[in-house]
Amino acid sequence: MKVFESYFYVLKSYSKLLKIEKKDYTNSPLIRQSAKHLKHVVIIPIYTEPYDVIEENVVALLANDYTFRENITILLATEARVPDAIENAEKIIAVYGNKGMQIVNIVHPENLPGE
């Protein structure tokens, strides 16, 4: 009996989730008012990824249709022990840094004690 009861509530929750997913919240006045005050940080960790992969991520973020794009910061997280990663991040900032979103590179230092 408990199994059937649990199954019932799982199905009920899933059907409610499907209804909520269908609703378009982009035109909601509450969302529109509150969204302009939200700050978003998208972290892209970079280690040995090639430039193409990093560029594809950044281009996809820049292509979104979010109304308050200036509130989005793209944080490129690189490792100091991988100079290619730092070069790729600097190249991304040079090419895409003025496209409407702030792009920042944070370098994780190498040889930290206790790490």
Backbone as XML, in Angstrom:
<?xml version="1.0"?>
<chain id="A" units="angstrom">
  <residue number="1" name="MET">
    <atom name="N" x="0.819" y="-1.188" z="0.000"/>
    <atom name="CA" x="0.000" y="0.000" z="0.000"/>
    <atom name="C" x="0.872" y="1.265" z="0.000"/>
  </residue>
  <residue number="2" name="LYS">
    <atom name="N" x="1.963" y="1.231" z="0.788"/>
    <atom name="CA" x="2.863" y="2.389" z="0.853"/>
    <atom name="C" x="3.531" y="2.665" z="-0.495"/>
  </residue>
  <residue number="3" name="VAL">
    <atom name="N" x="3.856" y="1.604" z="-1.222"/>
    <atom name="CA" x="4.476" y="1.768" z="-2.538"/>
    <atom name="C" x="3.519" y="2.496" z="-3.471"/>
  </residue>
  <residue number="4" name="PHE">
    <atom name="N" x="2.257" y="2.110" z="-3.486"/>
    <atom name="CA" x="1.268" y="2.745" z="-4.351"/>
    <atom name="C" x="1.027" y="4.204" z="-3.939"/>
  </residue>
  <residue number="5" name="GLU">
    <atom name="N" x="1.032" y="4.446" z="-2.657"/>
    <atom name="CA" x="0.851" y="5.814" z="-2.175"/>
    <atom name="C" x="2.039" y="6.691" z="-2.618"/>
  </residue>
  <residue number="6" name="SER">
    <atom name="N" x="3.248" y="6.180" z="-2.481"/>
    <atom name="CA" x="4.433" y="6.921" z="-2.909"/>
    <atom name="C" x="4.394" y="7.170" z="-4.415"/>
  </residue>
  <residue number="7" name="TYR">
    <atom name="N" x="4.014" y="6.160" z="-5.159"/>
    <atom name="CA" x="3.920" y="6.273" z="-6.605"/>
    <atom name="C" x="2.883" y="7.335" z="-6.992"/>
  </residue>
  <residue number="8" name="PHE">
    <atom name="N" x="1.775" y="7.380" z="-6.295"/>
    <atom name="CA" x="0.722" y="8.365" z="-6.550"/>
    <atom name="C" x="1.272" y="9.780" z="-6.386"/>
  </residue>
  <residue number="9" name="TYR">
    <atom name="N" x="1.999" y="10.031" z="-5.303"/>
    <atom name="CA" x="2.528" y="11.361" z="-5.050"/>
    <atom name="C" x="3.652" y="11.736" z="-6.014"/>
  </residue>
  <residue number="10" name="VAL">
    <atom name="N" x="4.412" y="10.755" z="-6.449"/>
    <atom name="CA" x="5.447" y="11.027" z="-7.453"/>
    <atom name="C" x="4.792" y="11.459" z="-8.759"/>
  </residue>
  <residue number="11" name="LEU">
    <atom name="N" x="3.763" y="10.755" z="-9.183"/>
    <atom name="CA" x="3.053" y="11.116" z="-10.416"/>
    <atom name="C" x="2.365" y="12.474" z="-10.292"/>
  </residue>
  <residue number="12" name="LYS">
    <atom name="N" x="1.774" y="12.728" z="-9.153"/>
    <atom name="CA" x="1.100" y="14.002" z="-8.927"/>
    <atom name="C" x="2.109" y="15.157" z="-8.996"/>
  </residue>
  <residue number="13" name="SER">
    <atom name="N" x="3.256" y="14.987" z="-8.371"/>
    <atom name="CA" x="4.298" y="16.015" z="-8.397"/>
    <atom name="C" x="4.838" y="16.220" z="-9.814"/>
  </residue>
  <residue number="14" name="TYR">
    <atom name="N" x="5.014" y="15.126" z="-10.524"/>
    <atom name="CA" x="5.539" y="15.216" z="-11.892"/>
    <atom name="C" x="4.562" y="15.947" z="-12.806"/>
  </residue>
  <residue number="15" name="SER">
    <atom name="N" x="3.279" y="15.664" z="-12.671"/>
    <atom name="CA" x="2.293" y="16.347" z="-13.514"/>
    <atom name="C" x="2.237" y="17.840" z="-13.181"/>
  </residue>
  <residue number="16" name="LYS">
    <atom name="N" x="2.394" y="18.192" z="-11.909"/>
    <atom name="CA" x="2.425" y="19.601" z="-11.515"/>
    <atom name="C" x="3.669" y="20.285" z="-12.093"/>
  </residue>
  <residue number="17" name="LEU">
    <atom name="N" x="4.789" y="19.594" z="-12.071"/>
    <atom name="CA" x="6.024" y="20.123" z="-12.637"/>
    <atom name="C" x="5.866" y="20.392" z="-14.136"/>
  </residue>
  <residue number="18" name="LEU">
    <atom name="N" x="5.219" y="19.487" z="-14.841"/>
    <atom name="CA" x="4.993" y="19.679" z="-16.274"/>
    <atom name="C" x="4.122" y="20.908" z="-16.546"/>
  </residue>
  <residue number="19" name="LYS">
    <atom name="N" x="3.112" y="21.135" z="-15.720"/>
    <atom name="CA" x="2.266" y="22.321" z="-15.874"/>
    <atom name="C" x="3.056" y="23.601" z="-15.636"/>
  </residue>
  <residue number="20" name="ILE">
    <atom name="N" x="3.896" y="23.589" z="-14.625"/>
    <atom name="CA" x="4.698" y="24.773" z="-14.296"/>
    <atom name="C" x="5.695" y="25.075" z="-15.413"/>
  </residue>
  <residue number="21" name="GLU">
    <atom name="N" x="6.289" y="24.029" z="-16.000"/>
    <atom name="CA" x="7.265" y="24.224" z="-17.072"/>
    <atom name="C" x="6.649" y="24.855" z="-18.313"/>
  </residue>
  <residue number="22" name="LYS">
    <atom name="N" x="5.366" y="24.637" z="-18.540"/>
    <atom name="CA" x="4.702" y="25.179" z="-19.723"/>
    <atom name="C" x="4.384" y="26.667" z="-19.597"/>
  </residue>
  <residue number="23" name="LYS">
    <atom name="N" x="4.345" y="27.187" z="-18.378"/>
    <atom name="CA" x="3.988" y="28.581" z="-18.169"/>
    <atom name="C" x="5.146" y="29.491" z="-18.582"/>
  </residue>
  <residue number="24" name="ASP">
    <atom name="N" x="4.819" y="30.566" z="-19.292"/>
    <atom name="CA" x="5.819" y="31.526" z="-19.733"/>
    <atom name="C" x="5.957" y="32.622" z="-18.680"/>
  </residue>
  <residue number="25" name="TYR">
    <atom name="N" x="7.074" y="32.629" z="-17.992"/>
    <atom name="CA" x="7.302" y="33.592" z="-16.924"/>
    <atom name="C" x="8.004" y="34.865" z="-17.414"/>
  </residue>
  <residue number="26" name="THR">
    <atom name="N" x="8.399" y="34.907" z="-18.672"/>
    <atom name="CA" x="9.169" y="36.050" z="-19.161"/>
    <atom name="C" x="8.367" y="37.343" z="-19.177"/>
  </residue>
  <residue number="27" name="ASN">
    <atom name="N" x="7.052" y="37.257" z="-19.303"/>
    <atom name="CA" x="6.230" y="38.460" z="-19.344"/>
    <atom name="C" x="5.580" y="38.800" z="-18.007"/>
  </residue>
  <residue number="28" name="SER">
    <atom name="N" x="5.921" y="38.092" z="-16.973"/>
    <atom name="CA" x="5.368" y="38.349" z="-15.657"/>
    <atom name="C" x="5.913" y="39.677" z="-15.115"/>
  </residue>
  <residue number="29" name="PRO">
    <atom name="N" x="5.040" y="40.590" z="-14.671"/>
    <atom name="CA" x="5.531" y="41.871" z="-14.157"/>
    <atom name="C" x="6.448" y="41.721" z="-12.939"/>
  </residue>
  <residue number="30" name="LEU">
    <atom name="N" x="6.164" y="40.757" z="-12.087"/>
    <atom name="CA" x="7.005" y="40.534" z="-10.912"/>
    <atom name="C" x="8.420" y="40.135" z="-11.328"/>
  </residue>
  <residue number="31" name="ILE">
    <atom name="N" x="8.509" y="39.222" z="-12.286"/>
    <atom name="CA" x="9.818" y="38.776" z="-12.782"/>
    <atom name="C" x="10.539" y="39.934" z="-13.456"/>
  </residue>
  <residue number="32" name="ARG">
    <atom name="N" x="9.846" y="40.703" z="-14.274"/>
    <atom name="CA" x="10.467" y="41.813" z="-14.986"/>
    <atom name="C" x="11.000" y="42.879" z="-14.019"/>
  </residue>
  <residue number="33" name="GLN">
    <atom name="N" x="10.267" y="43.148" z="-12.940"/>
    <atom name="CA" x="10.718" y="44.145" z="-11.962"/>
    <atom name="C" x="11.921" y="43.642" z="-11.171"/>
  </residue>
  <residue number="34" name="SER">
    <atom name="N" x="11.863" y="42.395" z="-10.741"/>
    <atom name="CA" x="12.918" y="41.849" z="-9.886"/>
    <atom name="C" x="14.176" y="41.498" z="-10.664"/>
  </residue>
  <residue number="35" name="ALA">
    <atom name="N" x="14.030" y="41.116" z="-11.924"/>
    <atom name="CA" x="15.171" y="40.633" z="-12.704"/>
    <atom name="C" x="16.220" y="41.704" z="-12.928"/>
  </residue>
  <residue number="36" name="LYS">
    <atom name="N" x="15.810" y="42.961" z="-12.985"/>
    <atom name="CA" x="16.807" y="43.998" z="-13.244"/>
    <atom name="C" x="17.746" y="44.224" z="-12.064"/>
  </residue>
  <residue number="37" name="HIS">
    <atom name="N" x="17.419" y="43.672" z="-10.913"/>
    <atom name="CA" x="18.275" y="43.818" z="-9.736"/>
    <atom name="C" x="19.133" y="42.574" z="-9.473"/>
  </residue>
  <residue number="38" name="LEU">
    <atom name="N" x="18.916" y="41.517" z="-10.232"/>
    <atom name="CA" x="19.690" y="40.288" z="-10.036"/>
    <atom name="C" x="21.026" y="40.369" z="-10.764"/>
  </residue>
  <residue number="39" name="LYS">
    <atom name="N" x="22.059" y="39.898" z="-10.128"/>
    <atom name="CA" x="23.381" y="39.802" z="-10.741"/>
    <atom name="C" x="23.696" y="38.324" z="-10.944"/>
  </residue>
  <residue number="40" name="HIS">
    <atom name="N" x="24.169" y="37.983" z="-12.127"/>
    <atom name="CA" x="24.472" y="36.594" z="-12.460"/>
    <atom name="C" x="25.971" y="36.457" z="-12.727"/>
  </residue>
  <residue number="41" name="VAL">
    <atom name="N" x="26.551" y="35.391" z="-12.219"/>
    <atom name="CA" x="27.948" y="35.076" z="-12.500"/>
    <atom name="C" x="27.989" y="33.678" z="-13.091"/>
  </residue>
  <residue number="42" name="VAL">
    <atom name="N" x="28.506" y="33.578" z="-14.303"/>
    <atom name="CA" x="28.651" y="32.289" z="-14.980"/>
    <atom name="C" x="30.128" y="31.935" z="-14.943"/>
  </residue>
  <residue number="43" name="ILE">
    <atom name="N" x="30.452" y="30.838" z="-14.280"/>
    <atom name="CA" x="31.855" y="30.428" z="-14.131"/>
    <atom name="C" x="32.187" y="29.394" z="-15.196"/>
  </residue>
  <residue number="44" name="ILE">
    <atom name="N" x="33.228" y="29.688" z="-15.967"/>
    <atom name="CA" x="33.716" y="28.743" z="-16.978"/>
    <atom name="C" x="35.124" y="28.326" z="-16.564"/>
  </residue>
  <residue number="45" name="PRO">
    <atom name="N" x="35.273" y="27.136" z="-15.979"/>
    <atom name="CA" x="36.618" y="26.681" z="-15.593"/>
    <atom name="C" x="37.404" y="26.277" z="-16.840"/>
  </residue>
  <residue number="46" name="ILE">
    <atom name="N" x="38.633" y="26.716" z="-16.903"/>
    <atom name="CA" x="39.484" y="26.428" z="-18.061"/>
    <atom name="C" x="40.768" y="25.779" z="-17.564"/>
  </residue>
  <residue number="47" name="TYR">
    <atom name="N" x="41.059" y="24.604" z="-18.096"/>
    <atom name="CA" x="42.315" y="23.941" z="-17.753"/>
    <atom name="C" x="43.083" y="23.638" z="-19.035"/>
  </residue>
  <residue number="48" name="THR">
    <atom name="N" x="42.692" y="22.592" z="-19.739"/>
    <atom name="CA" x="43.368" y="22.257" z="-20.995"/>
    <atom name="C" x="42.407" y="22.303" z="-22.181"/>
  </residue>
  <residue number="49" name="GLU">
    <atom name="N" x="41.272" y="22.962" z="-22.007"/>
    <atom name="CA" x="40.305" y="23.039" z="-23.095"/>
    <atom name="C" x="40.866" y="23.883" z="-24.234"/>
  </residue>
  <residue number="50" name="PRO">
    <atom name="N" x="40.623" y="23.466" z="-25.470"/>
    <atom name="CA" x="41.099" y="24.271" z="-26.595"/>
    <atom name="C" x="40.279" y="25.565" z="-26.725"/>
  </residue>
  <residue number="51" name="TYR">
    <atom name="N" x="40.838" y="26.519" z="-27.427"/>
    <atom name="CA" x="40.209" y="27.832" z="-27.583"/>
    <atom name="C" x="38.800" y="27.715" z="-28.172"/>
  </residue>
  <residue number="52" name="ASP">
    <atom name="N" x="38.621" y="26.811" z="-29.131"/>
    <atom name="CA" x="37.306" y="26.654" z="-29.790"/>
    <atom name="C" x="36.209" y="26.329" z="-28.789"/>
  </residue>
  <residue number="53" name="VAL">
    <atom name="N" x="36.508" y="25.470" z="-27.848"/>
    <atom name="CA" x="35.511" y="25.051" z="-26.858"/>
    <atom name="C" x="35.138" y="26.226" z="-25.952"/>
  </residue>
  <residue number="54" name="ILE">
    <atom name="N" x="36.120" y="26.974" z="-25.521"/>
    <atom name="CA" x="35.871" y="28.132" z="-24.653"/>
    <atom name="C" x="35.074" y="29.185" z="-25.416"/>
  </residue>
  <residue number="55" name="GLU">
    <atom name="N" x="35.481" y="29.433" z="-26.642"/>
    <atom name="CA" x="34.801" y="30.428" z="-27.475"/>
    <atom name="C" x="33.335" y="30.048" z="-27.708"/>
  </residue>
  <residue number="56" name="GLU">
    <atom name="N" x="33.089" y="28.778" z="-27.945"/>
    <atom name="CA" x="31.719" y="28.296" z="-28.156"/>
    <atom name="C" x="30.841" y="28.577" z="-26.931"/>
  </residue>
  <residue number="57" name="ASN">
    <atom name="N" x="31.384" y="28.355" z="-25.736"/>
    <atom name="CA" x="30.644" y="28.649" z="-24.504"/>
    <atom name="C" x="30.319" y="30.130" z="-24.381"/>
  </residue>
  <residue number="58" name="VAL">
    <atom name="N" x="31.308" y="30.972" z="-24.615"/>
    <atom name="CA" x="31.114" y="32.411" z="-24.471"/>
    <atom name="C" x="30.144" y="32.938" z="-25.518"/>
  </residue>
  <residue number="59" name="VAL">
    <atom name="N" x="30.259" y="32.473" z="-26.747"/>
    <atom name="CA" x="29.354" y="32.904" z="-27.815"/>
    <atom name="C" x="27.914" y="32.504" z="-27.489"/>
  </residue>
  <residue number="60" name="ALA">
    <atom name="N" x="27.727" y="31.312" z="-26.940"/>
    <atom name="CA" x="26.374" y="30.871" z="-26.563"/>
    <atom name="C" x="25.794" y="31.766" z="-25.469"/>
  </residue>
  <residue number="61" name="LEU">
    <atom name="N" x="26.612" y="32.159" z="-24.517"/>
    <atom name="CA" x="26.137" y="33.063" z="-23.465"/>
    <atom name="C" x="25.803" y="34.447" z="-24.025"/>
  </residue>
  <residue number="62" name="LEU">
    <atom name="N" x="26.629" y="34.930" z="-24.935"/>
    <atom name="CA" x="26.384" y="36.245" z="-25.526"/>
    <atom name="C" x="25.153" y="36.253" z="-26.426"/>
  </residue>
  <residue number="63" name="ALA">
    <atom name="N" x="24.778" y="35.099" z="-26.950"/>
    <atom name="CA" x="23.650" y="35.015" z="-27.882"/>
    <atom name="C" x="22.302" y="34.872" z="-27.183"/>
  </residue>
  <residue number="64" name="ASN">
    <atom name="N" x="22.275" y="34.801" z="-25.867"/>
    <atom name="CA" x="20.988" y="34.619" z="-25.184"/>
    <atom name="C" x="20.139" y="35.878" z="-25.307"/>
  </residue>
  <residue number="65" name="ASP">
    <atom name="N" x="18.851" y="35.732" z="-25.050"/>
    <atom name="CA" x="17.921" y="36.854" z="-25.210"/>
    <atom name="C" x="17.452" y="37.419" z="-23.867"/>
  </residue>
  <residue number="66" name="TYR">
    <atom name="N" x="18.251" y="37.264" z="-22.844"/>
    <atom name="CA" x="17.926" y="37.789" z="-21.522"/>
    <atom name="C" x="17.883" y="39.313" z="-21.593"/>
  </residue>
  <residue number="67" name="THR">
    <atom name="N" x="16.852" y="39.904" z="-21.046"/>
    <atom name="CA" x="16.643" y="41.347" z="-21.145"/>
    <atom name="C" x="17.742" y="42.155" z="-20.471"/>
  </residue>
  <residue number="68" name="PHE">
    <atom name="N" x="18.187" y="41.725" z="-19.322"/>
    <atom name="CA" x="19.177" y="42.478" z="-18.547"/>
    <atom name="C" x="20.555" y="41.838" z="-18.674"/>
  </residue>
  <residue number="69" name="ARG">
    <atom name="N" x="21.065" y="41.785" z="-19.883"/>
    <atom name="CA" x="22.337" y="41.122" z="-20.168"/>
    <atom name="C" x="23.511" y="41.790" z="-19.458"/>
  </residue>
  <residue number="70" name="GLU">
    <atom name="N" x="23.384" y="43.095" z="-19.182"/>
    <atom name="CA" x="24.483" y="43.799" z="-18.513"/>
    <atom name="C" x="24.675" y="43.334" z="-17.076"/>
  </residue>
  <residue number="71" name="ASN">
    <atom name="N" x="23.727" y="42.572" z="-16.539"/>
    <atom name="CA" x="23.838" y="42.030" z="-15.182"/>
    <atom name="C" x="24.568" y="40.690" z="-15.141"/>
  </residue>
  <residue number="72" name="ILE">
    <atom name="N" x="24.997" y="40.202" z="-16.282"/>
    <atom name="CA" x="25.677" y="38.905" z="-16.352"/>
    <atom name="C" x="27.184" y="39.123" z="-16.435"/>
  </residue>
  <residue number="73" name="THR">
    <atom name="N" x="27.923" y="38.439" z="-15.583"/>
    <atom name="CA" x="29.384" y="38.460" z="-15.619"/>
    <atom name="C" x="29.871" y="37.057" z="-15.946"/>
  </residue>
  <residue number="74" name="ILE">
    <atom name="N" x="30.709" y="36.954" z="-16.954"/>
    <atom name="CA" x="31.315" y="35.668" z="-17.319"/>
    <atom name="C" x="32.679" y="35.617" z="-16.642"/>
  </residue>
  <residue number="75" name="LEU">
    <atom name="N" x="32.854" y="34.628" z="-15.783"/>
    <atom name="CA" x="34.096" y="34.477" z="-15.024"/>
    <atom name="C" x="34.882" y="33.301" z="-15.601"/>
  </residue>
  <residue number="76" name="LEU">
    <atom name="N" x="36.003" y="33.599" z="-16.211"/>
    <atom name="CA" x="36.882" y="32.553" z="-16.737"/>
    <atom name="C" x="37.868" y="32.188" z="-15.633"/>
  </residue>
  <residue number="77" name="ALA">
    <atom name="N" x="37.831" y="30.963" z="-15.172"/>
    <atom name="CA" x="38.685" y="30.509" z="-14.066"/>
    <atom name="C" x="39.805" y="29.650" z="-14.639"/>
  </residue>
  <residue number="78" name="THR">
    <atom name="N" x="41.022" y="30.204" z="-14.651"/>
    <atom name="CA" x="42.165" y="29.501" z="-15.233"/>
    <atom name="C" x="43.171" y="29.111" z="-14.150"/>
  </residue>
  <residue number="79" name="GLU">
    <atom name="N" x="44.091" y="28.245" z="-14.538"/>
    <atom name="CA" x="45.161" y="27.774" z="-13.657"/>
    <atom name="C" x="46.470" y="28.433" z="-14.069"/>
  </residue>
  <residue number="80" name="ALA">
    <atom name="N" x="47.246" y="28.913" z="-13.106"/>
    <atom name="CA" x="48.540" y="29.553" z="-13.403"/>
    <atom name="C" x="49.531" y="28.567" z="-13.996"/>
  </residue>
  <residue number="81" name="ARG">
    <atom name="N" x="49.396" y="27.291" z="-13.666"/>
    <atom name="CA" x="50.354" y="26.300" z="-14.171"/>
    <atom name="C" x="50.089" y="25.899" z="-15.619"/>
  </residue>
  <residue number="82" name="VAL">
    <atom name="N" x="49.028" y="26.447" z="-16.216"/>
    <atom name="CA" x="48.710" y="26.157" z="-17.620"/>
    <atom name="C" x="48.698" y="27.486" z="-18.383"/>
  </residue>
  <residue number="83" name="PRO">
    <atom name="N" x="49.842" y="27.900" z="-18.932"/>
    <atom name="CA" x="49.911" y="29.195" z="-19.603"/>
    <atom name="C" x="48.986" y="29.305" z="-20.817"/>
  </residue>
  <residue number="84" name="ASP">
    <atom name="N" x="48.740" y="28.186" z="-21.504"/>
    <atom name="CA" x="47.834" y="28.224" z="-22.666"/>
    <atom name="C" x="46.427" y="28.642" z="-22.247"/>
  </residue>
  <residue number="85" name="ALA">
    <atom name="N" x="45.990" y="28.204" z="-21.078"/>
    <atom name="CA" x="44.655" y="28.562" z="-20.589"/>
    <atom name="C" x="44.555" y="30.059" z="-20.352"/>
  </residue>
  <residue number="86" name="ILE">
    <atom name="N" x="45.605" y="30.647" z="-19.793"/>
    <atom name="CA" x="45.611" y="32.091" z="-19.535"/>
    <atom name="C" x="45.608" y="32.854" z="-20.857"/>
  </residue>
  <residue number="87" name="GLU">
    <atom name="N" x="46.388" y="32.381" z="-21.823"/>
    <atom name="CA" x="46.409" y="33.019" z="-23.149"/>
    <atom name="C" x="45.040" y="32.954" z="-23.807"/>
  </residue>
  <residue number="88" name="ASN">
    <atom name="N" x="44.398" y="31.796" z="-23.733"/>
    <atom name="CA" x="43.063" y="31.642" z="-24.324"/>
    <atom name="C" x="42.054" y="32.569" z="-23.656"/>
  </residue>
  <residue number="89" name="ALA">
    <atom name="N" x="42.129" y="32.687" z="-22.347"/>
    <atom name="CA" x="41.205" y="33.567" z="-21.620"/>
    <atom name="C" x="41.430" y="35.024" z="-22.014"/>
  </residue>
  <residue number="90" name="GLU">
    <atom name="N" x="42.691" y="35.436" z="-22.128"/>
    <atom name="CA" x="42.985" y="36.807" z="-22.527"/>
    <atom name="C" x="42.506" y="37.093" z="-23.946"/>
  </residue>
  <residue number="91" name="LYS">
    <atom name="N" x="42.631" y="36.095" z="-24.806"/>
    <atom name="CA" x="42.156" y="36.241" z="-26.184"/>
    <atom name="C" x="40.632" y="36.382" z="-26.217"/>
  </residue>
  <residue number="92" name="ILE">
    <atom name="N" x="39.936" y="35.594" z="-25.398"/>
    <atom name="CA" x="38.467" y="35.681" z="-25.308"/>
    <atom name="C" x="38.061" y="37.075" z="-24.831"/>
  </residue>
  <residue number="93" name="ILE">
    <atom name="N" x="38.738" y="37.581" z="-23.813"/>
    <atom name="CA" x="38.414" y="38.910" z="-23.286"/>
    <atom name="C" x="38.661" y="39.977" z="-24.348"/>
  </residue>
  <residue number="94" name="ALA">
    <atom name="N" x="39.750" y="39.846" z="-25.099"/>
    <atom name="CA" x="40.059" y="40.827" z="-26.140"/>
    <atom name="C" x="39.014" y="40.823" z="-27.252"/>
  </residue>
  <residue number="95" name="VAL">
    <atom name="N" x="38.544" y="39.644" z="-27.623"/>
    <atom name="CA" x="37.606" y="39.536" z="-28.740"/>
    <atom name="C" x="36.169" y="39.833" z="-28.319"/>
  </residue>
  <residue number="96" name="TYR">
    <atom name="N" x="35.746" y="39.304" z="-27.169"/>
    <atom name="CA" x="34.337" y="39.378" z="-26.770"/>
    <atom name="C" x="34.077" y="40.267" z="-25.556"/>
  </residue>
  <residue number="97" name="GLY">
    <atom name="N" x="35.076" y="40.948" z="-25.049"/>
    <atom name="CA" x="34.930" y="41.729" z="-23.833"/>
    <atom name="C" x="34.005" y="42.926" z="-23.935"/>
  </residue>
  <residue number="98" name="ASN">
    <atom name="N" x="33.730" y="43.395" z="-25.121"/>
    <atom name="CA" x="32.883" y="44.581" z="-25.288"/>
    <atom name="C" x="31.555" y="44.257" z="-25.971"/>
  </residue>
  <residue number="99" name="LYS">
    <atom name="N" x="31.047" y="43.067" z="-25.774"/>
    <atom name="CA" x="29.825" y="42.626" z="-26.455"/>
    <atom name="C" x="28.593" y="42.663" z="-25.560"/>
  </residue>
  <residue number="100" name="GLY">
    <atom name="N" x="28.623" y="43.415" z="-24.468"/>
    <atom name="CA" x="27.429" y="43.573" z="-23.636"/>
    <atom name="C" x="27.474" y="42.875" z="-22.294"/>
  </residue>
  <residue number="101" name="MET">
    <atom name="N" x="28.418" y="41.998" z="-22.097"/>
    <atom name="CA" x="28.573" y="41.327" z="-20.804"/>
    <atom name="C" x="30.008" y="41.523" z="-20.331"/>
  </residue>
  <residue number="102" name="GLN">
    <atom name="N" x="30.167" y="41.605" z="-19.030"/>
    <atom name="CA" x="31.506" y="41.730" z="-18.471"/>
    <atom name="C" x="32.155" y="40.348" z="-18.460"/>
  </residue>
  <residue number="103" name="ILE">
    <atom name="N" x="33.390" y="40.266" z="-18.966"/>
    <atom name="CA" x="34.143" y="39.011" z="-18.961"/>
    <atom name="C" x="35.409" y="39.249" z="-18.151"/>
  </residue>
  <residue number="104" name="VAL">
    <atom name="N" x="35.617" y="38.390" z="-17.133"/>
    <atom name="CA" x="36.745" y="38.540" z="-16.215"/>
    <atom name="C" x="37.495" y="37.219" z="-16.148"/>
  </residue>
  <residue number="105" name="ASN">
    <atom name="N" x="38.815" y="37.308" z="-16.043"/>
    <atom name="CA" x="39.637" y="36.109" z="-15.860"/>
    <atom name="C" x="40.226" y="36.119" z="-14.454"/>
  </residue>
  <residue number="106" name="ILE">
    <atom name="N" x="40.028" y="35.032" z="-13.735"/>
    <atom name="CA" x="40.618" y="34.848" z="-12.412"/>
    <atom name="C" x="41.622" y="33.699" z="-12.526"/>
  </residue>
  <residue number="107" name="VAL">
    <atom name="N" x="42.852" y="33.960" z="-12.158"/>
    <atom name="CA" x="43.902" y="32.938" z="-12.258"/>
    <atom name="C" x="44.127" y="32.321" z="-10.888"/>
  </residue>
  <residue number="108" name="HIS">
    <atom name="N" x="44.003" y="30.998" z="-10.828"/>
    <atom name="CA" x="44.288" y="30.270" z="-9.592"/>
    <atom name="C" x="45.799" y="30.078" z="-9.499"/>
  </residue>
  <residue number="109" name="PRO">
    <atom name="N" x="46.426" y="30.615" z="-8.447"/>
    <atom name="CA" x="47.890" y="30.513" z="-8.342"/>
    <atom name="C" x="48.348" y="29.069" z="-8.112"/>
  </residue>
  <residue number="110" name="GLU">
    <atom name="N" x="49.556" y="28.809" z="-8.555"/>
    <atom name="CA" x="50.096" y="27.462" z="-8.354"/>
    <atom name="C" x="50.914" y="27.385" z="-7.067"/>
  </residue>
  <residue number="111" name="ASN">
    <atom name="N" x="51.138" y="26.174" z="-6.621"/>
    <atom name="CA" x="51.959" y="25.883" z="-5.441"/>
    <atom name="C" x="51.484" y="26.593" z="-4.179"/>
  </residue>
  <residue number="112" name="LEU">
    <atom name="N" x="50.208" y="26.572" z="-3.927"/>
    <atom name="CA" x="49.685" y="27.129" z="-2.686"/>
    <atom name="C" x="49.955" y="26.147" z="-1.543"/>
  </residue>
  <residue number="113" name="PRO">
    <atom name="N" x="50.421" y="26.599" z="-0.407"/>
    <atom name="CA" x="50.653" y="25.681" z="0.713"/>
    <atom name="C" x="49.346" y="25.098" z="1.226"/>
  </residue>
  <residue number="114" name="GLY">
    <atom name="N" x="49.351" y="23.816" z="1.516"/>
    <atom name="CA" x="48.170" y="23.142" z="2.043"/>
    <atom name="C" x="47.202" y="22.669" z="0.985"/>
  </residue>
  <residue number="115" name="GLU">
    <atom name="N" x="47.576" y="22.822" z="-0.253"/>
    <atom name="CA" x="46.667" y="22.381" z="-1.306"/>
    <atom name="C" x="47.137" y="21.094" z="-1.912"/>
  </residue>
</chain>
